[in-house]
């Protein structure tokens, strides 16, 4: 793709023999793959034999939305697809471009189409375009004036217009795996043209392992941090540089956790946290809690979710769980961060190890189903409060049995509307404190049935 415009300017292809104008660009930019053979990872999306790869090789690519975390190869893949299909690559960034910029690109694409040349329009951060900006692209994607390649870190189901999404195929890219990152690092260390191969650089195996662990699957962070570690390391008398684990940690003093308090990571991590609590795994629970808090999540958001879980998933199997969760929420609000993590961690570990029962949820769900079907069932007369003479004359409260006047505090009488008499909603589990509730409830229901039969 020599001389084609990109997000990084016109950079002549190294294979052409011309001088690379971006020699001082960051290592990640210099090492950007130029062919599919150099592209690392994402085998499920674009590997040999996949539908997308066969379409690219046939020169027929549909409009695509590339969805994945930073550093997963979205921009690189878009450029490779454009090059493989012999199309002109036009790139805009939604962080700075507007409708006027899009119209200029569309006009150029329409002019090319008259000569038989296609245009790939790459929109980086497409989720940052509002509805009207995305609508401006829609008709030109539909009539094939351009092939759209959109890149986003956010879930396109929420961030891309439904009409545009229906005309595109979503390709999910994942954070790079450890072996993929090691391949990229090795290539950068041995490439004499674009990488560090022309220098005398040796990186300890432990340092590479640490770099892979800290970069969070982001190729850009891995390569640029490697370059910084090499630059910071002191050469020996021969000019050779040996990069140690300490050098890597110095280059990544504050490794960024992949997290967005309003995006997918926010929902994925809280989901993992709640499911770990529900699944009674205290180790996973405290891990996901730390992931969220260390990334800057609102501690009260986490606390609120634990309060909900205490009622929904622990319930009456441990009636104290709700009190523990509420106390943690109040204490975290009172203490604040950073010490607030202790309060939330204590509550999380309590909830994870508590016996579980969703009988409260099941009871309410069953009752609400009957409510929806019996919205106008009258309240039995004996259960109505008789506060006026008119009400009393109509029988309100007549025949009501006061529970404390009966043995065991159990007053047999109709409590549900007549249409629902005999319906049961609450069925306690046999776990934790609810086992005792189950035994008592069995005795209560037996007493009520015996009273009914004797009356």
C-alpha positions as CSV (number, residue, x, y, z in Angstrom):
1,X,0.0,0.0,0.0
2,X,2.8,2.4,-0.9
3,X,1.9,6.0,-0.7
4,X,-1.7,5.3,0.4
5,X,-3.2,7.7,2.9
6,X,-3.6,6.3,6.4
7,X,-4.1,7.4,9.9
8,X,-0.4,7.8,10.2
9,X,0.2,9.9,7.1
10,X,1.8,8.9,3.8
11,X,4.5,6.4,4.7
12,X,6.3,4.8,1.7
13,X,6.5,1.0,1.8
14,X,9.9,-0.2,3.1
15,X,9.9,-2.8,0.3
16,X,10.1,-0.1,-2.4
17,X,13.6,0.9,-1.3
18,X,12.7,4.5,-0.5
19,X,13.7,6.2,2.7
20,X,11.3,5.6,5.5
21,X,10.1,9.1,6.6
22,X,8.8,7.6,9.9
23,X,12.1,6.2,11.1
24,X,11.6,8.0,14.4
25,X,8.0,6.9,14.8
26,X,7.2,4.6,17.8
27,X,8.3,1.0,17.4
28,X,4.7,-0.2,17.3
29,X,4.1,2.0,14.3
30,X,7.3,1.0,12.5
31,X,6.5,-2.7,13.1
32,X,2.9,-2.5,11.8
33,X,2.4,-5.6,9.6
34,X,2.5,-5.0,5.8
35,X,1.1,-8.4,4.8
36,X,-1.3,-11.0,6.2
37,X,1.7,-13.3,6.7
38,X,3.1,-10.7,9.2
39,X,-0.3,-10.2,10.9
40,X,-0.2,-12.0,14.3
41,X,-3.2,-13.5,16.1
42,X,-6.9,-13.2,15.5
43,X,-6.9,-16.6,13.7
44,X,-10.6,-17.1,14.4
45,X,-11.5,-13.9,12.6
46,X,-9.0,-13.7,9.8
47,X,-6.9,-16.8,9.9
48,X,-6.2,-19.0,6.8
49,X,-9.4,-20.7,5.7
50,X,-11.9,-18.4,7.5
51,X,-14.8,-16.9,5.5
52,X,-13.4,-13.4,5.8
53,X,-9.9,-14.5,4.7
54,X,-11.3,-16.3,1.6
55,X,-13.4,-13.2,0.8
56,X,-10.3,-11.0,1.0
57,X,-8.3,-13.3,-1.2
58,X,-11.1,-13.3,-3.7
59,X,-11.1,-9.5,-3.7
60,X,-14.7,-9.3,-2.5
61,X,-15.0,-7.9,1.0
62,X,-18.3,-6.7,2.6
63,X,-18.5,-3.7,4.9
64,X,-17.1,-4.6,8.3
65,X,-17.2,-3.4,11.8
66,X,-14.0,-4.4,13.6
67,X,-14.8,-4.6,17.3
68,X,-12.0,-5.2,19.8
69,X,-9.8,-3.8,22.6
70,X,-7.0,-1.3,21.9
71,X,-3.9,-2.8,20.4
72,X,-5.7,-5.9,18.9
73,X,-5.0,-5.0,15.3
74,X,-8.1,-3.2,14.0
75,X,-6.4,-0.4,12.1
76,X,-3.7,-2.8,10.7
77,X,-6.3,-5.3,9.6
78,X,-8.3,-2.6,7.8
79,X,-5.2,-1.5,5.9
80,X,-4.4,-5.0,4.9
81,X,-7.9,-5.7,3.7
82,X,-7.8,-2.6,1.6
83,X,-4.5,-3.5,0.1
84,X,-5.5,-7.1,-0.7
85,X,-8.6,-5.9,-2.5
86,X,-6.7,-3.4,-4.6
87,X,-8.9,-0.6,-3.3
88,X,-8.0,3.0,-2.3
89,X,-7.7,3.3,1.4
90,X,-9.4,6.5,2.8
91,X,-9.2,6.9,6.6
92,X,-10.9,9.3,9.0
93,X,-11.0,9.4,12.7
94,X,-14.4,10.0,14.4
95,X,-12.6,11.9,17.1
96,X,-11.8,14.8,14.7
97,X,-13.8,14.3,11.5
98,X,-17.3,15.5,10.8
99,X,-19.9,15.2,8.1
100,X,-18.1,17.6,5.8
101,X,-15.0,15.4,5.9
102,X,-17.1,12.4,5.1
103,X,-18.6,14.1,2.1
104,X,-15.2,14.9,0.7
105,X,-14.2,11.3,1.0
106,X,-17.5,10.1,-0.6
107,X,-17.0,12.6,-3.5
108,X,-13.6,11.2,-4.2
109,X,-14.9,7.6,-3.9
110,X,-17.7,8.4,-6.4
111,X,-15.1,9.8,-8.9
112,X,-12.9,6.7,-8.6
113,X,-15.9,4.4,-9.1
114,X,-16.4,5.9,-12.5
115,X,-13.0,4.6,-13.5
116,X,-13.7,1.2,-11.9
117,X,-11.6,1.7,-8.8
118,X,-13.2,1.0,-5.4
119,X,-12.7,2.8,-2.1
120,X,-12.4,1.4,1.4
121,X,-13.5,4.0,3.9
122,X,-11.9,3.3,7.3
123,X,-13.6,5.1,10.2
124,X,-11.6,4.8,13.4
125,X,-13.5,5.1,16.7
126,X,-16.8,4.9,14.8
127,X,-18.7,4.7,18.0
128,X,-17.8,8.4,18.5
129,X,-19.9,9.4,15.5
130,X,-23.4,10.5,16.5
131,X,-26.5,9.2,14.7
132,X,-26.6,11.9,12.0
133,X,-22.9,11.4,11.2
134,X,-23.4,7.6,10.9
135,X,-26.5,8.3,8.8
136,X,-24.4,10.3,6.4
137,X,-22.4,7.2,5.5
138,X,-25.4,4.8,5.2
139,X,-26.6,5.5,1.6
140,X,-23.1,5.3,0.2
141,X,-22.5,2.0,1.9
142,X,-25.8,0.7,0.6
143,X,-25.1,1.7,-3.0
144,X,-21.5,0.4,-2.7
145,X,-19.8,3.8,-3.4
146,X,-17.6,2.9,-0.5
147,X,-16.8,-0.3,1.5
148,X,-17.0,0.6,5.1
149,X,-14.4,-0.7,7.6
150,X,-15.3,0.7,11.0
151,X,-13.2,0.2,14.1
152,X,-14.6,0.4,17.6
153,X,-13.6,-0.6,21.2
154,X,-17.3,-0.5,22.2
155,X,-20.1,-3.0,21.6
156,X,-21.4,-2.1,18.1
157,X,-24.9,-3.3,19.1
158,X,-25.2,-0.3,21.3
159,X,-22.9,2.2,19.5
160,X,-23.6,1.7,15.8
161,X,-26.9,2.6,14.2
162,X,-29.0,-0.5,13.5
163,X,-29.4,0.4,9.8
164,X,-25.7,0.7,9.3
165,X,-25.0,-2.4,11.4
166,X,-27.5,-4.4,9.3
167,X,-25.4,-3.6,6.2
168,X,-22.1,-4.7,7.8
169,X,-20.6,-7.8,9.3
170,X,-19.2,-7.5,12.8
171,X,-15.8,-9.1,13.3
172,X,-14.8,-9.6,16.9
173,X,-11.1,-9.2,17.7
174,X,-9.7,-10.3,21.0
175,X,-6.7,-9.1,23.1
176,X,-3.6,-10.8,21.8
177,X,-2.6,-14.0,23.6
178,X,0.8,-14.4,25.3
179,X,2.4,-16.5,22.4
180,X,1.2,-13.9,19.9
181,X,2.8,-11.1,21.9
182,X,6.1,-13.0,22.2
183,X,6.2,-13.5,18.4
184,X,5.8,-9.7,18.0
185,X,8.4,-8.9,20.5
186,X,10.9,-11.4,19.0
187,X,10.2,-9.9,15.5
188,X,10.8,-6.4,16.8
189,X,14.1,-7.5,18.4
190,X,15.4,-9.2,15.3
191,X,14.1,-6.9,12.5
192,X,17.1,-4.8,11.3
193,X,15.0,-2.4,9.2
194,X,12.0,-1.4,11.2
195,X,12.8,-2.9,14.6
196,X,15.7,-3.1,17.0
197,X,17.7,-5.8,15.1
198,X,20.4,-3.4,14.0
199,X,21.2,-2.7,17.7
200,X,23.0,-5.0,20.1
201,X,19.9,-5.7,22.3
202,X,19.3,-8.7,24.5
203,X,16.2,-9.1,26.6
204,X,16.1,-11.5,29.6
205,X,13.4,-14.2,29.3
206,X,12.0,-13.1,32.6
207,X,11.8,-9.5,31.3
208,X,9.8,-10.7,28.2
209,X,7.5,-12.7,30.5
210,X,6.9,-9.6,32.6
211,X,6.3,-7.4,29.6
212,X,3.7,-9.9,28.2
213,X,2.0,-10.0,31.6
214,X,1.8,-6.3,32.1
215,X,0.7,-5.1,28.6
216,X,-2.8,-6.6,28.8
217,X,-2.8,-8.2,25.4
218,X,-2.2,-4.8,23.7
219,X,0.5,-5.0,21.0
220,X,1.0,-1.3,20.9
221,X,1.8,-1.1,24.6
222,X,4.1,-4.1,24.4
223,X,6.2,-2.8,21.6
224,X,6.4,0.8,22.7
225,X,7.2,-0.2,26.3
226,X,9.9,-2.5,24.9
227,X,11.4,0.4,23.0
228,X,11.4,2.6,26.1
229,X,13.0,-0.1,28.2
230,X,15.8,-0.5,25.6
231,X,16.3,3.3,25.5
232,X,16.4,3.5,29.3
233,X,18.8,0.5,29.8
234,X,22.5,1.4,30.2
235,X,24.8,-0.1,27.5
236,X,28.0,-2.0,28.5
237,X,31.5,-1.2,27.4
238,X,30.9,-2.8,24.0
239,X,27.7,-0.8,23.4
240,X,25.4,-3.9,24.0
241,X,22.2,-3.3,25.8
242,X,20.7,-5.9,28.2
243,X,17.1,-5.3,29.2
244,X,16.2,-6.7,32.6
245,X,12.8,-7.2,34.4
246,X,13.5,-4.0,36.3
247,X,13.9,-2.1,33.0
248,X,10.5,-3.4,31.8
249,X,8.8,-2.5,35.0
250,X,10.3,0.9,34.9
251,X,8.9,1.4,31.4
252,X,5.5,0.3,32.6
253,X,5.5,1.9,36.1
254,X,1.7,2.3,36.0
255,X,0.4,-0.4,33.5
256,X,-3.1,0.6,32.4
257,X,-5.9,-1.8,33.2
258,X,-8.2,-2.2,30.2
259,X,-11.4,-0.7,31.6
260,X,-14.1,1.8,30.7
261,X,-16.6,2.7,33.4
262,X,-19.3,3.2,30.7
263,X,-18.2,0.5,28.2
264,X,-18.0,-3.2,27.7
265,X,-15.3,-3.9,30.3
266,X,-17.5,-2.3,32.9
267,X,-20.3,-4.7,32.3
268,X,-18.1,-7.8,31.6
269,X,-16.2,-7.4,34.9
270,X,-19.2,-6.7,37.1
271,X,-20.8,-9.8,35.4
272,X,-17.8,-11.9,36.2
273,X,-17.8,-10.6,39.8
274,X,-21.5,-11.3,40.5
275,X,-21.3,-14.8,38.9
276,X,-18.3,-15.6,41.0
277,X,-20.1,-14.6,44.2
278,X,-23.2,-16.5,43.1
279,X,-21.0,-19.5,42.3
280,X,-19.4,-19.4,45.8
281,X,-15.8,-18.9,44.6
282,X,-14.2,-16.4,47.1
283,X,-10.9,-16.3,45.2
284,X,-12.4,-15.3,41.9
285,X,-14.8,-12.9,43.6
286,X,-12.0,-10.9,45.3
287,X,-9.9,-11.0,42.1
288,X,-12.7,-9.4,40.0
289,X,-13.4,-6.9,42.8
290,X,-9.7,-5.9,42.8
291,X,-9.8,-5.6,39.0
292,X,-12.6,-3.1,39.1
293,X,-11.5,-1.1,42.1
294,X,-7.9,-0.8,40.9
295,X,-9.2,0.4,37.5
296,X,-11.1,3.2,39.2
297,X,-14.6,1.8,39.3
298,X,-17.1,3.6,41.6
299,X,-17.0,1.5,44.9
300,X,-20.6,2.3,45.6
301,X,-21.6,0.8,42.3
302,X,-20.0,-2.4,43.3
303,X,-21.6,-2.2,46.8
304,X,-25.1,-1.7,45.3
305,X,-24.6,-4.9,43.2
306,X,-23.6,-6.8,46.3
307,X,-26.8,-5.6,48.1
308,X,-28.9,-6.9,45.2
309,X,-27.0,-10.2,45.2
310,X,-27.5,-10.7,48.9
311,X,-31.2,-10.7,48.5
312,X,-31.4,-12.4,45.1
313,X,-28.8,-15.2,45.5
314,X,-28.2,-15.7,49.2
315,X,-31.6,-14.7,50.5
316,X,-33.1,-16.5,53.5
317,X,-30.4,-19.2,53.4
318,X,-28.4,-16.5,55.4
319,X,-30.6,-13.7,56.5
320,X,-27.6,-11.8,57.8
321,X,-26.1,-11.5,54.3
322,X,-28.3,-8.5,53.3
323,X,-27.3,-6.7,56.5
324,X,-23.6,-7.3,55.8
325,X,-24.0,-6.0,52.2
326,X,-25.9,-2.9,53.4
327,X,-23.4,-2.3,56.1
328,X,-20.6,-2.5,53.6
329,X,-22.3,0.0,51.3
330,X,-22.8,2.4,54.2
331,X,-19.3,1.9,55.5
332,X,-17.7,2.3,52.0
333,X,-19.6,5.6,51.6
334,X,-18.5,6.8,55.0
335,X,-14.8,5.7,54.7
336,X,-14.2,6.2,51.0
337,X,-11.2,5.0,49.0
338,X,-8.6,3.7,49.2
339,X,-9.4,2.0,52.6
340,X,-12.9,1.3,51.4
341,X,-11.6,-1.8,49.5
342,X,-11.3,-3.6,52.8
343,X,-15.0,-3.2,53.6
344,X,-16.1,-4.3,50.1
345,X,-13.7,-7.2,50.2
346,X,-15.0,-8.4,53.5
347,X,-18.6,-8.3,52.3
348,X,-17.6,-10.0,49.0
349,X,-15.9,-12.9,50.8
350,X,-18.9,-13.2,53.2
351,X,-21.4,-13.4,50.3
352,X,-19.2,-15.8,48.3
353,X,-19.0,-18.3,51.2
354,X,-22.6,-17.9,52.3
355,X,-25.2,-20.6,51.5
356,X,-27.2,-19.7,48.4
357,X,-30.9,-19.6,47.8
358,X,-32.9,-17.8,45.2
359,X,-36.3,-18.7,46.8
360,X,-37.1,-15.0,47.4
361,X,-36.6,-14.3,43.7
362,X,-38.7,-17.3,42.7
363,X,-41.4,-16.5,45.1
364,X,-41.8,-12.9,43.9
365,X,-41.6,-13.9,40.2
366,X,-44.3,-16.5,40.7
367,X,-46.5,-14.0,42.6
368,X,-46.0,-11.2,40.0
369,X,-47.0,-13.6,37.3
370,X,-50.3,-14.2,39.1
371,X,-50.7,-10.5,39.7
372,X,-50.5,-9.8,36.0
373,X,-53.3,-12.3,35.4
374,X,-55.5,-11.3,38.3
375,X,-55.1,-7.5,38.5
376,X,-58.7,-6.9,39.6
377,X,-59.2,-9.7,42.1
378,X,-61.0,-8.2,45.1
379,X,-59.4,-8.2,48.6
380,X,-61.4,-10.7,50.8
381,X,-63.8,-8.8,53.0
382,X,-62.4,-10.1,56.3
383,X,-58.9,-8.7,55.4
384,X,-60.2,-5.2,54.6
385,X,-59.7,-2.5,57.3
386,X,-63.0,-1.4,58.8
387,X,-62.4,2.2,59.7
388,X,-65.8,3.6,58.8
389,X,-69.3,2.7,59.7
390,X,-70.1,2.2,56.0
391,X,-67.2,-0.2,55.7
392,X,-68.4,-2.2,58.7
393,X,-71.9,-2.3,57.4
394,X,-70.6,-3.8,54.2
395,X,-68.8,-6.6,56.1
396,X,-65.3,-5.2,56.1
397,X,-63.2,-7.0,58.7
398,X,-66.0,-9.3,59.6
399,X,-64.8,-12.8,60.6
400,X,-61.1,-11.8,60.7
401,X,-59.1,-14.0,63.0
402,X,-56.4,-12.4,65.1
403,X,-53.3,-14.6,64.8
404,X,-52.2,-14.1,68.4
405,X,-55.4,-15.5,69.7
406,X,-54.6,-18.9,68.2
407,X,-52.2,-21.6,69.1
408,X,-48.7,-21.1,67.7
409,X,-49.8,-17.7,66.3
410,X,-51.4,-19.4,63.3
411,X,-54.8,-18.2,62.3
412,X,-56.4,-20.4,59.6
413,X,-58.3,-18.2,57.2
414,X,-58.2,-17.2,53.5
415,X,-55.5,-14.7,52.9
416,X,-55.3,-14.8,49.1
417,X,-58.0,-13.7,46.7
418,X,-60.5,-16.5,46.1
419,X,-59.3,-17.0,42.6
420,X,-55.8,-17.8,43.9
421,X,-56.6,-19.8,47.0
422,X,-54.1,-22.6,47.4
423,X,-51.4,-21.1,45.3
424,X,-47.9,-21.4,46.7
425,X,-45.1,-19.0,45.8
426,X,-42.5,-19.5,48.5
427,X,-40.6,-22.8,48.5
428,X,-37.6,-22.6,50.8
429,X,-34.4,-24.4,50.0
430,X,-32.7,-26.9,52.3
431,X,-29.5,-24.7,52.6
432,X,-28.3,-22.7,55.5
433,X,-30.8,-21.1,57.8
434,X,-33.5,-21.7,55.3
435,X,-33.6,-25.4,56.2
436,X,-35.1,-24.4,59.5
437,X,-37.5,-22.1,57.7
438,X,-38.6,-25.0,55.5
439,X,-39.3,-27.2,58.5
440,X,-41.3,-24.5,60.3
441,X,-43.2,-23.7,57.1
442,X,-44.1,-27.3,56.6
443,X,-45.5,-27.4,60.1
444,X,-47.5,-24.2,59.5
445,X,-49.0,-25.4,56.2
446,X,-49.9,-28.7,57.8
447,X,-51.6,-26.9,60.7
448,X,-53.5,-24.7,58.3
449,X,-54.7,-27.7,56.3
450,X,-55.8,-29.5,59.5
451,X,-57.7,-26.5,60.5
452,X,-59.4,-26.2,57.1
453,X,-60.4,-29.9,57.3
454,X,-61.8,-29.6,60.8
455,X,-63.7,-26.4,60.1
